[in-house]
Amino acid sequence: MSDPIAVPQTGRLSVAVWLRVADETQQPPLRLGIQGQWSGHLYTRSGAIGQASGGQRLQADWAEYVFQVQDCRPKA
């Protein structure tokens, strides 16, 4: 969990993480997400990271994975 992040004016946000797995044949289920408040409403956005969650295959070597959120603000 991070410190609060200001919502970008574009409503778009990317979260990048560096991950690796000990054994590429054992792909763990993994999701990245954000939670926030906009105009008093709580919202969450999440996405799959890793093959077991329907995302890109995780590797044994360190690699960067980016989770992009297109709508950081809930629709009114």
mmCIF file of the N, C-alpha and C atoms, coordinates in Angstrom:
data_MODEL
# 
_entry.id   MODEL 
# 
loop_
_atom_site.group_PDB 
_atom_site.id 
_atom_site.type_symbol 
_atom_site.label_atom_id 
_atom_site.label_alt_id 
_atom_site.label_comp_id 
_atom_site.label_asym_id 
_atom_site.label_entity_id 
_atom_site.label_seq_id 
_atom_site.pdbx_PDB_ins_code 
_atom_site.Cartn_x 
_atom_site.Cartn_y 
_atom_site.Cartn_z 
_atom_site.occupancy 
_atom_site.B_iso_or_equiv 
_atom_site.pdbx_formal_charge 
_atom_site.auth_seq_id 
_atom_site.auth_comp_id 
_atom_site.auth_asym_id 
_atom_site.auth_atom_id 
_atom_site.pdbx_PDB_model_num 
ATOM 1   N N  . MET A 1 1  ? 0.851   -1.162  0.000   1.00 0.00 ? 1  MET A N  1 
ATOM 2   C CA . MET A 1 1  ? 0.000   0.000   0.000   1.00 0.00 ? 1  MET A CA 1 
ATOM 3   C C  . MET A 1 1  ? 0.901   1.231   0.000   1.00 0.00 ? 1  MET A C  1 
ATOM 4   N N  . SER A 1 2  ? 0.509   2.215   -0.773  1.00 0.00 ? 2  SER A N  1 
ATOM 5   C CA . SER A 1 2  ? 1.327   3.422   -0.874  1.00 0.00 ? 2  SER A CA 1 
ATOM 6   C C  . SER A 1 2  ? 0.653   4.584   -0.151  1.00 0.00 ? 2  SER A C  1 
ATOM 7   N N  . ASP A 1 3  ? 1.371   5.679   -0.091  1.00 0.00 ? 3  ASP A N  1 
ATOM 8   C CA . ASP A 1 3  ? 0.776   6.923   0.363   1.00 0.00 ? 3  ASP A CA 1 
ATOM 9   C C  . ASP A 1 3  ? -0.240  7.364   -0.683  1.00 0.00 ? 3  ASP A C  1 
ATOM 10  N N  . PRO A 1 4  ? -1.178  8.233   -0.321  1.00 0.00 ? 4  PRO A N  1 
ATOM 11  C CA . PRO A 1 4  ? -2.163  8.715   -1.306  1.00 0.00 ? 4  PRO A CA 1 
ATOM 12  C C  . PRO A 1 4  ? -1.486  9.364   -2.511  1.00 0.00 ? 4  PRO A C  1 
ATOM 13  N N  . ILE A 1 5  ? -2.109  9.186   -3.676  1.00 0.00 ? 5  ILE A N  1 
ATOM 14  C CA . ILE A 1 5  ? -1.629  9.750   -4.935  1.00 0.00 ? 5  ILE A CA 1 
ATOM 15  C C  . ILE A 1 5  ? -2.718  10.673  -5.472  1.00 0.00 ? 5  ILE A C  1 
ATOM 16  N N  . ALA A 1 6  ? -2.340  11.859  -5.881  1.00 0.00 ? 6  ALA A N  1 
ATOM 17  C CA . ALA A 1 6  ? -3.310  12.787  -6.451  1.00 0.00 ? 6  ALA A CA 1 
ATOM 18  C C  . ALA A 1 6  ? -3.837  12.239  -7.777  1.00 0.00 ? 6  ALA A C  1 
ATOM 19  N N  . VAL A 1 7  ? -5.128  12.392  -8.012  1.00 0.00 ? 7  VAL A N  1 
ATOM 20  C CA . VAL A 1 7  ? -5.737  11.925  -9.254  1.00 0.00 ? 7  VAL A CA 1 
ATOM 21  C C  . VAL A 1 7  ? -5.264  12.827  -10.398 1.00 0.00 ? 7  VAL A C  1 
ATOM 22  N N  . PRO A 1 8  ? -4.664  12.250  -11.434 1.00 0.00 ? 8  PRO A N  1 
ATOM 23  C CA . PRO A 1 8  ? -4.224  13.066  -12.569 1.00 0.00 ? 8  PRO A CA 1 
ATOM 24  C C  . PRO A 1 8  ? -5.419  13.704  -13.282 1.00 0.00 ? 8  PRO A C  1 
ATOM 25  N N  . GLN A 1 9  ? -5.219  14.872  -13.843 1.00 0.00 ? 9  GLN A N  1 
ATOM 26  C CA . GLN A 1 9  ? -6.290  15.569  -14.572 1.00 0.00 ? 9  GLN A CA 1 
ATOM 27  C C  . GLN A 1 9  ? -6.813  14.745  -15.743 1.00 0.00 ? 9  GLN A C  1 
ATOM 28  N N  . THR A 1 10 ? -5.955  13.905  -16.308 1.00 0.00 ? 10 THR A N  1 
ATOM 29  C CA . THR A 1 10 ? -6.356  13.075  -17.448 1.00 0.00 ? 10 THR A CA 1 
ATOM 30  C C  . THR A 1 10 ? -7.291  11.939  -17.039 1.00 0.00 ? 10 THR A C  1 
ATOM 31  N N  . GLY A 1 11 ? -7.310  11.606  -15.734 1.00 0.00 ? 11 GLY A N  1 
ATOM 32  C CA . GLY A 1 11 ? -8.096  10.466  -15.278 1.00 0.00 ? 11 GLY A CA 1 
ATOM 33  C C  . GLY A 1 11 ? -7.396  9.140   -15.537 1.00 0.00 ? 11 GLY A C  1 
ATOM 34  N N  . ARG A 1 12 ? -6.135  9.191   -15.963 1.00 0.00 ? 12 ARG A N  1 
ATOM 35  C CA . ARG A 1 12 ? -5.356  7.980   -16.273 1.00 0.00 ? 12 ARG A CA 1 
ATOM 36  C C  . ARG A 1 12 ? -4.188  7.863   -15.305 1.00 0.00 ? 12 ARG A C  1 
ATOM 37  N N  . LEU A 1 13 ? -3.891  6.624   -14.943 1.00 0.00 ? 13 LEU A N  1 
ATOM 38  C CA . LEU A 1 13 ? -2.815  6.365   -13.995 1.00 0.00 ? 13 LEU A CA 1 
ATOM 39  C C  . LEU A 1 13 ? -2.160  5.038   -14.353 1.00 0.00 ? 13 LEU A C  1 
ATOM 40  N N  . SER A 1 14 ? -0.852  4.953   -14.228 1.00 0.00 ? 14 SER A N  1 
ATOM 41  C CA . SER A 1 14 ? -0.130  3.700   -14.425 1.00 0.00 ? 14 SER A CA 1 
ATOM 42  C C  . SER A 1 14 ? 0.596   3.355   -13.146 1.00 0.00 ? 14 SER A C  1 
ATOM 43  N N  . VAL A 1 15 ? 0.536   2.086   -12.779 1.00 0.00 ? 15 VAL A N  1 
ATOM 44  C CA . VAL A 1 15 ? 1.261   1.579   -11.626 1.00 0.00 ? 15 VAL A CA 1 
ATOM 45  C C  . VAL A 1 15 ? 2.234   0.528   -12.149 1.00 0.00 ? 15 VAL A C  1 
ATOM 46  N N  . ALA A 1 16 ? 3.509   0.719   -11.868 1.00 0.00 ? 16 ALA A N  1 
ATOM 47  C CA . ALA A 1 16 ? 4.520   -0.219  -12.339 1.00 0.00 ? 16 ALA A CA 1 
ATOM 48  C C  . ALA A 1 16 ? 5.128   -0.950  -11.150 1.00 0.00 ? 16 ALA A C  1 
ATOM 49  N N  . VAL A 1 17 ? 5.353   -2.244  -11.321 1.00 0.00 ? 17 VAL A N  1 
ATOM 50  C CA . VAL A 1 17 ? 6.003   -3.055  -10.298 1.00 0.00 ? 17 VAL A CA 1 
ATOM 51  C C  . VAL A 1 17 ? 7.062   -3.922  -10.962 1.00 0.00 ? 17 VAL A C  1 
ATOM 52  N N  . TRP A 1 18 ? 8.077   -4.250  -10.209 1.00 0.00 ? 18 TRP A N  1 
ATOM 53  C CA . TRP A 1 18 ? 9.099   -5.195  -10.657 1.00 0.00 ? 18 TRP A CA 1 
ATOM 54  C C  . TRP A 1 18 ? 8.849   -6.492  -9.910  1.00 0.00 ? 18 TRP A C  1 
ATOM 55  N N  . LEU A 1 19 ? 8.688   -7.579  -10.661 1.00 0.00 ? 19 LEU A N  1 
ATOM 56  C CA . LEU A 1 19 ? 8.370   -8.878  -10.074 1.00 0.00 ? 19 LEU A CA 1 
ATOM 57  C C  . LEU A 1 19 ? 9.237   -9.965  -10.688 1.00 0.00 ? 19 LEU A C  1 
ATOM 58  N N  . ARG A 1 20 ? 9.345   -11.070 -9.967  1.00 0.00 ? 20 ARG A N  1 
ATOM 59  C CA . ARG A 1 20 ? 9.918   -12.294 -10.515 1.00 0.00 ? 20 ARG A CA 1 
ATOM 60  C C  . ARG A 1 20 ? 9.315   -13.456 -9.749  1.00 0.00 ? 20 ARG A C  1 
ATOM 61  N N  . VAL A 1 21 ? 9.366   -14.634 -10.323 1.00 0.00 ? 21 VAL A N  1 
ATOM 62  C CA . VAL A 1 21 ? 8.909   -15.843 -9.655  1.00 0.00 ? 21 VAL A CA 1 
ATOM 63  C C  . VAL A 1 21 ? 10.092  -16.801 -9.551  1.00 0.00 ? 21 VAL A C  1 
ATOM 64  N N  . ALA A 1 22 ? 10.093  -17.624 -8.515  1.00 0.00 ? 22 ALA A N  1 
ATOM 65  C CA . ALA A 1 22 ? 11.175  -18.577 -8.323  1.00 0.00 ? 22 ALA A CA 1 
ATOM 66  C C  . ALA A 1 22 ? 11.132  -19.675 -9.376  1.00 0.00 ? 22 ALA A C  1 
ATOM 67  N N  . ASP A 1 23 ? 9.920   -20.042 -9.799  1.00 0.00 ? 23 ASP A N  1 
ATOM 68  C CA . ASP A 1 23 ? 9.746   -21.140 -10.753 1.00 0.00 ? 23 ASP A CA 1 
ATOM 69  C C  . ASP A 1 23 ? 8.682   -20.721 -11.765 1.00 0.00 ? 23 ASP A C  1 
ATOM 70  N N  . GLU A 1 24 ? 9.093   -20.518 -13.003 1.00 0.00 ? 24 GLU A N  1 
ATOM 71  C CA . GLU A 1 24 ? 8.162   -20.052 -14.041 1.00 0.00 ? 24 GLU A CA 1 
ATOM 72  C C  . GLU A 1 24 ? 7.020   -21.023 -14.312 1.00 0.00 ? 24 GLU A C  1 
ATOM 73  N N  . THR A 1 25 ? 7.177   -22.288 -13.937 1.00 0.00 ? 25 THR A N  1 
ATOM 74  C CA . THR A 1 25 ? 6.085   -23.248 -14.143 1.00 0.00 ? 25 THR A CA 1 
ATOM 75  C C  . THR A 1 25 ? 5.012   -23.113 -13.070 1.00 0.00 ? 25 THR A C  1 
ATOM 76  N N  . GLN A 1 26 ? 5.319   -22.390 -12.005 1.00 0.00 ? 26 GLN A N  1 
ATOM 77  C CA . GLN A 1 26 ? 4.356   -22.142 -10.927 1.00 0.00 ? 26 GLN A CA 1 
ATOM 78  C C  . GLN A 1 26 ? 3.935   -20.674 -10.977 1.00 0.00 ? 26 GLN A C  1 
ATOM 79  N N  . GLN A 1 27 ? 2.932   -20.379 -11.788 1.00 0.00 ? 27 GLN A N  1 
ATOM 80  C CA . GLN A 1 27 ? 2.457   -19.008 -11.973 1.00 0.00 ? 27 GLN A CA 1 
ATOM 81  C C  . GLN A 1 27 ? 1.387   -18.679 -10.926 1.00 0.00 ? 27 GLN A C  1 
ATOM 82  N N  . PRO A 1 28 ? 1.691   -17.776 -9.992  1.00 0.00 ? 28 PRO A N  1 
ATOM 83  C CA . PRO A 1 28 ? 0.705   -17.451 -8.952  1.00 0.00 ? 28 PRO A CA 1 
ATOM 84  C C  . PRO A 1 28 ? -0.370  -16.510 -9.485  1.00 0.00 ? 28 PRO A C  1 
ATOM 85  N N  . PRO A 1 29 ? -1.591  -16.609 -8.961  1.00 0.00 ? 29 PRO A N  1 
ATOM 86  C CA . PRO A 1 29 ? -2.601  -15.611 -9.312  1.00 0.00 ? 29 PRO A CA 1 
ATOM 87  C C  . PRO A 1 29 ? -2.223  -14.283 -8.631  1.00 0.00 ? 29 PRO A C  1 
ATOM 88  N N  . LEU A 1 30 ? -2.300  -13.205 -9.375  1.00 0.00 ? 30 LEU A N  1 
ATOM 89  C CA . LEU A 1 30 ? -1.883  -11.909 -8.836  1.00 0.00 ? 30 LEU A CA 1 
ATOM 90  C C  . LEU A 1 30 ? -2.686  -10.801 -9.494  1.00 0.00 ? 30 LEU A C  1 
ATOM 91  N N  . ARG A 1 31 ? -3.157  -9.858  -8.688  1.00 0.00 ? 31 ARG A N  1 
ATOM 92  C CA . ARG A 1 31 ? -3.880  -8.690  -9.186  1.00 0.00 ? 31 ARG A CA 1 
ATOM 93  C C  . ARG A 1 31 ? -3.279  -7.444  -8.550  1.00 0.00 ? 31 ARG A C  1 
ATOM 94  N N  . LEU A 1 32 ? -3.182  -6.385  -9.332  1.00 0.00 ? 32 LEU A N  1 
ATOM 95  C CA . LEU A 1 32 ? -2.798  -5.075  -8.822  1.00 0.00 ? 32 LEU A CA 1 
ATOM 96  C C  . LEU A 1 32 ? -4.040  -4.209  -8.831  1.00 0.00 ? 32 LEU A C  1 
ATOM 97  N N  . GLY A 1 33 ? -4.125  -3.305  -7.884  1.00 0.00 ? 33 GLY A N  1 
ATOM 98  C CA . GLY A 1 33 ? -5.305  -2.464  -7.863  1.00 0.00 ? 33 GLY A CA 1 
ATOM 99  C C  . GLY A 1 33 ? -5.062  -1.130  -7.193  1.00 0.00 ? 33 GLY A C  1 
ATOM 100 N N  . ILE A 1 34 ? -6.001  -0.260  -7.410  1.00 0.00 ? 34 ILE A N  1 
ATOM 101 C CA . ILE A 1 34 ? -6.007  1.034   -6.736  1.00 0.00 ? 34 ILE A CA 1 
ATOM 102 C C  . ILE A 1 34 ? -7.371  1.213   -6.082  1.00 0.00 ? 34 ILE A C  1 
ATOM 103 N N  . GLN A 1 35 ? -7.386  1.985   -5.028  1.00 0.00 ? 35 GLN A N  1 
ATOM 104 C CA . GLN A 1 35 ? -8.630  2.328   -4.353  1.00 0.00 ? 35 GLN A CA 1 
ATOM 105 C C  . GLN A 1 35 ? -8.564  3.815   -4.074  1.00 0.00 ? 35 GLN A C  1 
ATOM 106 N N  . GLY A 1 36 ? -9.643  4.498   -4.271  1.00 0.00 ? 36 GLY A N  1 
ATOM 107 C CA . GLY A 1 36 ? -9.624  5.936   -4.063  1.00 0.00 ? 36 GLY A CA 1 
ATOM 108 C C  . GLY A 1 36 ? -10.991 6.498   -3.741  1.00 0.00 ? 36 GLY A C  1 
ATOM 109 N N  . GLN A 1 37 ? -11.004 7.798   -3.585  1.00 0.00 ? 37 GLN A N  1 
ATOM 110 C CA . GLN A 1 37 ? -12.242 8.523   -3.351  1.00 0.00 ? 37 GLN A CA 1 
ATOM 111 C C  . GLN A 1 37 ? -12.315 9.667   -4.334  1.00 0.00 ? 37 GLN A C  1 
ATOM 112 N N  . TRP A 1 38 ? -13.497 9.894   -4.877  1.00 0.00 ? 38 TRP A N  1 
ATOM 113 C CA . TRP A 1 38 ? -13.738 11.015  -5.767  1.00 0.00 ? 38 TRP A CA 1 
ATOM 114 C C  . TRP A 1 38 ? -15.112 11.570  -5.443  1.00 0.00 ? 38 TRP A C  1 
ATOM 115 N N  . SER A 1 39 ? -15.158 12.823  -5.071  1.00 0.00 ? 39 SER A N  1 
ATOM 116 C CA . SER A 1 39 ? -16.414 13.484  -4.699  1.00 0.00 ? 39 SER A CA 1 
ATOM 117 C C  . SER A 1 39 ? -17.164 12.689  -3.638  1.00 0.00 ? 39 SER A C  1 
ATOM 118 N N  . GLY A 1 40 ? -16.414 12.139  -2.678  1.00 0.00 ? 40 GLY A N  1 
ATOM 119 C CA . GLY A 1 40 ? -17.023 11.422  -1.572  1.00 0.00 ? 40 GLY A CA 1 
ATOM 120 C C  . GLY A 1 40 ? -17.407 9.984   -1.866  1.00 0.00 ? 40 GLY A C  1 
ATOM 121 N N  . HIS A 1 41 ? -17.145 9.485   -3.088  1.00 0.00 ? 41 HIS A N  1 
ATOM 122 C CA . HIS A 1 41 ? -17.482 8.114   -3.464  1.00 0.00 ? 41 HIS A CA 1 
ATOM 123 C C  . HIS A 1 41 ? -16.223 7.257   -3.497  1.00 0.00 ? 41 HIS A C  1 
ATOM 124 N N  . LEU A 1 42 ? -16.289 6.095   -2.854  1.00 0.00 ? 42 LEU A N  1 
ATOM 125 C CA . LEU A 1 42 ? -15.188 5.152   -2.865  1.00 0.00 ? 42 LEU A CA 1 
ATOM 126 C C  . LEU A 1 42 ? -15.237 4.333   -4.150  1.00 0.00 ? 42 LEU A C  1 
ATOM 127 N N  . TYR A 1 43 ? -14.090 4.103   -4.774  1.00 0.00 ? 43 TYR A N  1 
ATOM 128 C CA . TYR A 1 43 ? -14.037 3.279   -5.974  1.00 0.00 ? 43 TYR A CA 1 
ATOM 129 C C  . TYR A 1 43 ? -12.761 2.454   -5.976  1.00 0.00 ? 43 TYR A C  1 
ATOM 130 N N  . THR A 1 44 ? -12.775 1.356   -6.700  1.00 0.00 ? 44 THR A N  1 
ATOM 131 C CA . THR A 1 44 ? -11.604 0.519   -6.868  1.00 0.00 ? 44 THR A CA 1 
ATOM 132 C C  . THR A 1 44 ? -11.466 0.145   -8.336  1.00 0.00 ? 44 THR A C  1 
ATOM 133 N N  . ARG A 1 45 ? -10.244 -0.054  -8.754  1.00 0.00 ? 45 ARG A N  1 
ATOM 134 C CA . ARG A 1 45 ? -9.933  -0.541  -10.089 1.00 0.00 ? 45 ARG A CA 1 
ATOM 135 C C  . ARG A 1 45 ? -8.838  -1.582  -9.907  1.00 0.00 ? 45 ARG A C  1 
ATOM 136 N N  . SER A 1 46 ? -8.928  -2.699  -10.614 1.00 0.00 ? 46 SER A N  1 
ATOM 137 C CA . SER A 1 46 ? -7.900  -3.721  -10.498 1.00 0.00 ? 46 SER A CA 1 
ATOM 138 C C  . SER A 1 46 ? -7.699  -4.424  -11.836 1.00 0.00 ? 46 SER A C  1 
ATOM 139 N N  . GLY A 1 47 ? -6.579  -5.100  -11.944 1.00 0.00 ? 47 GLY A N  1 
ATOM 140 C CA . GLY A 1 47 ? -6.270  -5.823  -13.174 1.00 0.00 ? 47 GLY A CA 1 
ATOM 141 C C  . GLY A 1 47 ? -5.343  -6.988  -12.899 1.00 0.00 ? 47 GLY A C  1 
ATOM 142 N N  . ALA A 1 48 ? -5.427  -7.980  -13.748 1.00 0.00 ? 48 ALA A N  1 
ATOM 143 C CA . ALA A 1 48 ? -4.626  -9.197  -13.608 1.00 0.00 ? 48 ALA A CA 1 
ATOM 144 C C  . ALA A 1 48 ? -3.182  -8.949  -14.005 1.00 0.00 ? 48 ALA A C  1 
ATOM 145 N N  . ILE A 1 49 ? -2.287  -9.493  -13.222 1.00 0.00 ? 49 ILE A N  1 
ATOM 146 C CA . ILE A 1 49 ? -0.867  -9.527  -13.538 1.00 0.00 ? 49 ILE A CA 1 
ATOM 147 C C  . ILE A 1 49 ? -0.471  -10.992 -13.402 1.00 0.00 ? 49 ILE A C  1 
ATOM 148 N N  . GLY A 1 50 ? 0.197   -11.516 -14.379 1.00 0.00 ? 50 GLY A N  1 
ATOM 149 C CA . GLY A 1 50 ? 0.616   -12.908 -14.312 1.00 0.00 ? 50 GLY A CA 1 
ATOM 150 C C  . GLY A 1 50 ? -0.335  -13.837 -15.053 1.00 0.00 ? 50 GLY A C  1 
ATOM 151 N N  . GLN A 1 51 ? 0.219   -14.875 -15.618 1.00 0.00 ? 51 GLN A N  1 
ATOM 152 C CA . GLN A 1 51 ? -0.520  -15.806 -16.468 1.00 0.00 ? 51 GLN A CA 1 
ATOM 153 C C  . GLN A 1 51 ? -1.671  -16.489 -15.733 1.00 0.00 ? 51 GLN A C  1 
ATOM 154 N N  . ALA A 1 52 ? -1.493  -16.836 -14.465 1.00 0.00 ? 52 ALA A N  1 
ATOM 155 C CA . ALA A 1 52 ? -2.542  -17.531 -13.720 1.00 0.00 ? 52 ALA A CA 1 
ATOM 156 C C  . ALA A 1 52 ? -3.774  -16.650 -13.526 1.00 0.00 ? 52 ALA A C  1 
ATOM 157 N N  . SER A 1 53 ? -3.603  -15.339 -13.664 1.00 0.00 ? 53 SER A N  1 
ATOM 158 C CA . SER A 1 53 ? -4.723  -14.405 -13.521 1.00 0.00 ? 53 SER A CA 1 
ATOM 159 C C  . SER A 1 53 ? -5.228  -13.915 -14.868 1.00 0.00 ? 53 SER A C  1 
ATOM 160 N N  . GLY A 1 54 ? -4.708  -14.477 -15.952 1.00 0.00 ? 54 GLY A N  1 
ATOM 161 C CA . GLY A 1 54 ? -5.128  -14.065 -17.283 1.00 0.00 ? 54 GLY A CA 1 
ATOM 162 C C  . GLY A 1 54 ? -4.279  -12.973 -17.893 1.00 0.00 ? 54 GLY A C  1 
ATOM 163 N N  . GLY A 1 55 ? -3.183  -12.611 -17.237 1.00 0.00 ? 55 GLY A N  1 
ATOM 164 C CA . GLY A 1 55 ? -2.301  -11.569 -17.742 1.00 0.00 ? 55 GLY A CA 1 
ATOM 165 C C  . GLY A 1 55 ? -1.036  -12.151 -18.360 1.00 0.00 ? 55 GLY A C  1 
ATOM 166 N N  . GLN A 1 56 ? -0.029  -11.310 -18.449 1.00 0.00 ? 56 GLN A N  1 
ATOM 167 C CA . GLN A 1 56 ? 1.260   -11.696 -19.036 1.00 0.00 ? 56 GLN A CA 1 
ATOM 168 C C  . GLN A 1 56 ? 1.989   -12.682 -18.126 1.00 0.00 ? 56 GLN A C  1 
ATOM 169 N N  . ARG A 1 57 ? 2.677   -13.642 -18.712 1.00 0.00 ? 57 ARG A N  1 
ATOM 170 C CA . ARG A 1 57 ? 3.426   -14.664 -17.965 1.00 0.00 ? 57 ARG A CA 1 
ATOM 171 C C  . ARG A 1 57 ? 4.524   -14.011 -17.134 1.00 0.00 ? 57 ARG A C  1 
ATOM 172 N N  . LEU A 1 58 ? 4.622   -14.379 -15.850 1.00 0.00 ? 58 LEU A N  1 
ATOM 173 C CA . LEU A 1 58 ? 5.679   -13.896 -14.975 1.00 0.00 ? 58 LEU A CA 1 
ATOM 174 C C  . LEU A 1 58 ? 6.955   -14.681 -15.252 1.00 0.00 ? 58 LEU A C  1 
ATOM 175 N N  . GLN A 1 59 ? 8.085   -14.007 -15.107 1.00 0.00 ? 59 GLN A N  1 
ATOM 176 C CA . GLN A 1 59 ? 9.375   -14.597 -15.450 1.00 0.00 ? 59 GLN A CA 1 
ATOM 177 C C  . GLN A 1 59 ? 10.230  -14.823 -14.207 1.00 0.00 ? 59 GLN A C  1 
ATOM 178 N N  . ALA A 1 60 ? 11.236  -15.690 -14.332 1.00 0.00 ? 60 ALA A N  1 
ATOM 179 C CA . ALA A 1 60 ? 12.168  -15.957 -13.235 1.00 0.00 ? 60 ALA A CA 1 
ATOM 180 C C  . ALA A 1 60 ? 13.132  -14.781 -13.026 1.00 0.00 ? 60 ALA A C  1 
ATOM 181 N N  . ASP A 1 61 ? 13.423  -14.036 -14.092 1.00 0.00 ? 61 ASP A N  1 
ATOM 182 C CA . ASP A 1 61 ? 14.264  -12.842 -13.974 1.00 0.00 ? 61 ASP A CA 1 
ATOM 183 C C  . ASP A 1 61 ? 13.382  -11.641 -13.651 1.00 0.00 ? 61 ASP A C  1 
ATOM 184 N N  . TRP A 1 62 ? 13.953  -10.672 -12.959 1.00 0.00 ? 62 TRP A N  1 
ATOM 185 C CA . TRP A 1 62 ? 13.204  -9.460  -12.636 1.00 0.00 ? 62 TRP A CA 1 
ATOM 186 C C  . TRP A 1 62 ? 12.693  -8.808  -13.916 1.00 0.00 ? 62 TRP A C  1 
ATOM 187 N N  . ALA A 1 63 ? 11.426  -8.421  -13.912 1.00 0.00 ? 63 ALA A N  1 
ATOM 188 C CA . ALA A 1 63 ? 10.826  -7.757  -15.068 1.00 0.00 ? 63 ALA A CA 1 
ATOM 189 C C  . ALA A 1 63 ? 9.791   -6.757  -14.571 1.00 0.00 ? 63 ALA A C  1 
ATOM 190 N N  . GLU A 1 64 ? 9.616   -5.703  -15.337 1.00 0.00 ? 64 GLU A N  1 
ATOM 191 C CA . GLU A 1 64 ? 8.643   -4.670  -14.990 1.00 0.00 ? 64 GLU A CA 1 
ATOM 192 C C  . GLU A 1 64 ? 7.287   -5.021  -15.597 1.00 0.00 ? 64 GLU A C  1 
ATOM 193 N N  . TYR A 1 65 ? 6.248   -4.852  -14.801 1.00 0.00 ? 65 TYR A N  1 
ATOM 194 C CA . TYR A 1 65 ? 4.870   -5.072  -15.244 1.00 0.00 ? 65 TYR A CA 1 
ATOM 195 C C  . TYR A 1 65 ? 4.098   -3.796  -14.933 1.00 0.00 ? 65 TYR A C  1 
ATOM 196 N N  . VAL A 1 66 ? 3.327   -3.340  -15.914 1.00 0.00 ? 66 VAL A N  1 
ATOM 197 C CA . VAL A 1 66 ? 2.612   -2.072  -15.776 1.00 0.00 ? 66 VAL A CA 1 
ATOM 198 C C  . VAL A 1 66 ? 1.115   -2.322  -15.804 1.00 0.00 ? 66 VAL A C  1 
ATOM 199 N N  . PHE A 1 67 ? 0.429   -1.767  -14.811 1.00 0.00 ? 67 PHE A N  1 
ATOM 200 C CA . PHE A 1 67 ? -1.021  -1.825  -14.702 1.00 0.00 ? 67 PHE A CA 1 
ATOM 201 C C  . PHE A 1 67 ? -1.538  -0.428  -15.041 1.00 0.00 ? 67 PHE A C  1 
ATOM 202 N N  . GLN A 1 68 ? -2.299  -0.304  -16.128 1.00 0.00 ? 68 GLN A N  1 
ATOM 203 C CA . GLN A 1 68 ? -2.821  1.001   -16.560 1.00 0.00 ? 68 GLN A CA 1 
ATOM 204 C C  . GLN A 1 68 ? -4.296  1.126   -16.204 1.00 0.00 ? 68 GLN A C  1 
ATOM 205 N N  . VAL A 1 69 ? -4.630  2.256   -15.615 1.00 0.00 ? 69 VAL A N  1 
ATOM 206 C CA . VAL A 1 69 ? -6.021  2.560   -15.266 1.00 0.00 ? 69 VAL A CA 1 
ATOM 207 C C  . VAL A 1 69 ? -6.460  3.733   -16.117 1.00 0.00 ? 69 VAL A C  1 
ATOM 208 N N  . GLN A 1 70 ? -7.504  3.541   -16.899 1.00 0.00 ? 70 GLN A N  1 
ATOM 209 C CA . GLN A 1 70 ? -7.974  4.576   -17.811 1.00 0.00 ? 70 GLN A CA 1 
ATOM 210 C C  . GLN A 1 70 ? -8.971  5.542   -17.195 1.00 0.00 ? 70 GLN A C  1 
ATOM 211 N N  . ASP A 1 71 ? -9.652  5.097   -16.135 1.00 0.00 ? 71 ASP A N  1 
ATOM 212 C CA . ASP A 1 71 ? -10.702 5.935   -15.538 1.00 0.00 ? 71 ASP A CA 1 
ATOM 213 C C  . ASP A 1 71 ? -10.539 5.997   -14.022 1.00 0.00 ? 71 ASP A C  1 
ATOM 214 N N  . CYS A 1 72 ? -9.620  6.840   -13.565 1.00 0.00 ? 72 CYS A N  1 
ATOM 215 C CA . CYS A 1 72 ? -9.333  6.973   -12.134 1.00 0.00 ? 72 CYS A CA 1 
ATOM 216 C C  . CYS A 1 72 ? -10.472 7.638   -11.373 1.00 0.00 ? 72 CYS A C  1 
ATOM 217 N N  . ARG A 1 73 ? -11.405 8.210   -12.082 1.00 0.00 ? 73 ARG A N  1 
ATOM 218 C CA . ARG A 1 73 ? -12.529 8.882   -11.423 1.00 0.00 ? 73 ARG A CA 1 
ATOM 219 C C  . ARG A 1 73 ? -13.814 8.174   -11.802 1.00 0.00 ? 73 ARG A C  1 
ATOM 220 N N  . PRO A 1 74 ? -14.662 7.860   -10.829 1.00 0.00 ? 74 PRO A N  1 
ATOM 221 C CA . PRO A 1 74 ? -15.931 7.220   -11.155 1.00 0.00 ? 74 PRO A CA 1 
ATOM 222 C C  . PRO A 1 74 ? -16.811 8.162   -11.969 1.00 0.00 ? 74 PRO A C  1 
ATOM 223 N N  . LYS A 1 75 ? -17.637 7.580   -12.788 1.00 0.00 ? 75 LYS A N  1 
ATOM 224 C CA . LYS A 1 75 ? -18.550 8.389   -13.593 1.00 0.00 ? 75 LYS A CA 1 
ATOM 225 C C  . LYS A 1 75 ? -19.696 8.903   -12.723 1.00 0.00 ? 75 LYS A C  1 
ATOM 226 N N  . ALA A 1 76 ? -20.072 10.132  -12.936 1.00 0.00 ? 76 ALA A N  1 
ATOM 227 C CA . ALA A 1 76 ? -21.139 10.748  -12.124 1.00 0.00 ? 76 ALA A CA 1 
ATOM 228 C C  . ALA A 1 76 ? -22.498 10.176  -12.480 1.00 0.00 ? 76 ALA A C  1 
# 
